[in-house]
Amino acid sequence: MVMPLHVLEKSMNKKVSLLLKDNRILEGKLVGYDDYMNMVLEDTEETKDEQIRRLGMVVLRGNNVVTIVPQS
């Protein structure tokens, strides 16, 4: 099993894709996180119902995240 904080550590300053509890997908560059998996993303885009919205910088509470997918 992969530990989420380990994934975040390896993904610093790289693009990640996050699935949220409300089925939104956020994609952006991970620039910070803490032990509670709260995250700061830059250049973030939100995808919901095939609509894409540019959000810019986002501070995200960790308990809303279902999956973390590092992008290459």
Buried (B, 14 or more C-beta within 10 A) or exposed (E): EEEBBEBBEEBEEEBBBBBBEEEBBBBBBBBEBEEEBBBBBBBBBBBEEEEEEEBEEBEBEBEBBEEBEEEE
